[in-house]
Amino acid sequence: MTGKAKEKAIALGVGVGSGYLYETTFEKEVYSDLYGERGCLMGGIHGMFLAQYEVLREQGHSPSEAFNETVEEATQSLYPLIGANGMDWMYEACSTTARRGAIDWSSRFKDALKPVFNDLYDSVKTGKETERSLTFNSQPDYRQKYEAEMQEIRDLEIWRAGKAVRFVSPRPVFPHSNTDFSIVDYVQRTRSKVVMLLCQYGSQGSVCGERERERVAVSLTKGMQIWASCIILFCTLQGRISVSGIAKSLFFTKIHFISFKHLCFD
């Protein structure tokens, strides 16, 4: 017994490159881990995704639009920025309309969800969640039952729509680790939205001829270029993008606009 267990633990954490360290106990780690997995990390967030998606579909929105407004914009745009800069930064960076609505509704969601999260923590603390996991995962046909549950999730329309969206919406070439590449990511997603709108517009047959389709493509492309330039300028003035980020954003934005034109005219 050296009495230096804490110092050794901190040294090990620093040695393996931990971004930050916090003190806990085995009990607290078990409770918070089981609680988080069932809550915001997976179970809870999946439930919110499904609820919002289903309401959008019931109100007449297409699968692609419902998925985009529920999952795609959250995971590909907002969550990385929240993780990098905080929720307060996200509120300040969005439009006044989005900010007002988000602030007003966040308290209602908190009030509605907190009782569920209290029930979840009680289930973890009393050992019910551990008992459930041990009982289910110890069954001889555990893997068959698990695969049936996974197939049910795979067959949900929201995730089938997600596969279709990912097919036409390429991901960033570089890791989305800072604001520099969020602009590139934004242009990619905007390009995909416009392509889908253009395809719908062009599928009207006699209503939209080839010349009209080409005119619409040119107008949309110019509009995207102007909008992307405004975003880059705004982020530069706000100090949210580095000089190297400006060059990277302009370069990759140009590439996507070129590929967009070819897609429209070929």
N, C-alpha and C positions, 0 to 999 in steps of 0.2 A: 504494500500500500504506500504509494508515494504522495497522495493527496493532491496530485496534479492532473486529475482526470479531465477537468474542465479545460485547462490549458492545452492538454494534448488533443482534445476534441476540436478546439478552435484551430490549432495548428494543422490538423488533418483537413479541416474544412478549407482553410486558406491554401493548403498544399494541392488540393484537387481542383482548385479554381472556382470555389463557390462564389456567386455574386454577392450574397449576403448570408449572414447566419443569425439565428434566433434561438433562444433557450426554450426548451420544452421538456416534457416528461414522456415516458412510454405511453402512459394512459392518454394524455392529451393528444399525442400524435395519432394513436389509434382512433380516437373519437373524431378528431378533425378530418382525418383521411377518409374514413367511411362516410362521414357527413358530407364532405365536399364532393366525393364521387357521385353520391346520390342526389346532390343538389346542383349548384351552379356549374360544376365541371362537366357533368354528363346528363344525369337523369332529369334534373330540373330544367336545364337549358333545352333539352330535347323536347320536353313537354311544352315549353313556351313556343318553340319553333312550330310544333304541330298545331297548337291552338291558333296561333296567328295565321299560319298557312291555310288551315281549314276555313277560318272566317273569310279570308280573301277569296278562296275558291267558291264558297257559298254565296258570296256577293258578286260573282260573275267575272272575277279576274282569271286570266289564263294561268296555267301551271308555271310557265317561265317567269311571268311577272310576279306571281306569288312567291316563288322561290327566291327571286332576286331581292325583293323587298324584305324577305324574312331571313334568309341565310347568307346569300352571296354578298350583299353590302355589309353585313355584320362581320363575317369572317375574313373577307378580303380587303375591306376598307377600314371600318371603324374599330374593330377589336385590336388590331396591331397598333393603331394610333393611341388608343386608350392605354394599352400596355406600356407604350413608350413614353407617353406624356401625361397621363392621368385623365380622369373624367372631367375635371374642371377645364382642362385644355380643350377637350372635345366639345364641351358646351360653348366655349368661346370661339372655336373655329368653325362652328356650323352656322347656318342661317338663323336669323332672328325667329323665323317661323318654327323651325325645328327645335330651337332652344326653348321657346315658350311652351310648346307642346310637351317636350320631354320633361321639363321641370314640373309642369302641372300634373302629369300622369305618373311620374316616378313614385310619388307618395301614395297614390292609389294602388299601384302594384305592390309596394312594400306592405301596405295594410292588408291586402288580400293574400299575399304570399307568406307573411311572417307566421301565421298560425300553422301553415303546412310545414314550414321549416322547424318550428318548435316541436311538432309531432315527430318529424324526422330525427331531430337530435335526441328526443326521448327514446325513440326506437333503437338508436345506436347505443345510448347510455345504459339502457336496461338489458342489452345483449340480444335483443330480438333480431337485429340485422345480422349479427354474427351467427346466431343459431340458424337463421334462414339460409345463409350462405353455406354453412357446413352441411346442413341437411340436404339441400338441393344438389350441391356439388359432389356429394358422396354417393349419389344414386348410380346404379350400374348403367343406366341409360342417360346419364347426364349429358353426354355430348350430343346425342340425338335430339334431346329436348332443347338444348342450347341452340343447335343448328336450326330447329324449327322456329325458335324465337327470332334468330337472326334473319331467316328468310322472310319472316313476316315484316321485319323492319326494312329489308331490301326492297320488298314489294310495295312499300308505301309510295304513293304518288309523289310526295315531296322529294324523296331521294332519287326516284326515277327521273323526275324533272331536273334534279341537280346534275345527273350524269349528262343529260342533253345540254344543259347550260355550260358545263365544263368543256364539252366537246367543241363548242363554238367560241369559248372565251378563254384564250391562252393565258397562262399564269406568267407573272414577271420572270424575266430571264435571271435577275439577281434576287437575293433574299430581300424580303420586304422588312428591312430592319430599321429604316429611318424614313423621314419625310421625302428625301430625295427621290426614292423610287415609288412613293405613293402616287406621284403625278403620272408616272409611266403606267402604273396599275390602273389609275383612273381612266387614262386614255384608252387602255385596252378594253375595259369594261364598257366605256361609252361607245367605242367602235362596235362592240358586239351588239349593244342595244340598237344602234343605228342600222346595222346589217339586218337584224331581225325585222325592224320596221320597214326597211327597204324591200326585203323579201315579201312581206305582207302586202306592201303597196304594189310591188311588181307582179304579184300573183293575181291581180284583178283582171288580167287578160286584156280585152279590148279597151278597157277604161284607161289603162296605162301602157302606152307604146314604148318602144325601145328608146326613142328620142327623149320622151318625158322622163323615163327612168334615169337616163344619163344626166339630165338636167337636175333632177332631185339629188343624185349622187354628188354632183359637183357642189351644189349648194350646201349639202350636209357636211361635206368634207371641209369646205371653207369655214363653215360655222364652227366645226370642231377645232380647227387650227386656231381660230381667234379665241375661243374659249380656253383652250389649253395654254395659250400665251398669256392670257389674263391670270390664270391660276399661278403660273410660274412667276409672273411679275409680282403678284400679291404676296406669295410666299417669300420671295426675295426681299421685299420691303419690310416684311414682318420678321425677317431673320430666321425663317423656318426652313431655309434650304441653303446649302453651301454653294460656293462657286463651282466646285466640281459637280455638285448635284444639278446645277443649271445646265452645264454642258451635257451631262448624261441624259437629263430629261429631254432636252432639245433633240439630241441625237436619236434616242429611242422613239420619241414622239414622231419624228420625221419618218422613221422606218415604218411605224404602224400606219401613218397616213398614206404612205406609198403603197403598202400592202392592201390597205382599204380601197384605194382607187382601182388597183388591179382586180380586186374582188368584185367591185361594182361593175367594171367595164368588160371583164372577160366573159 
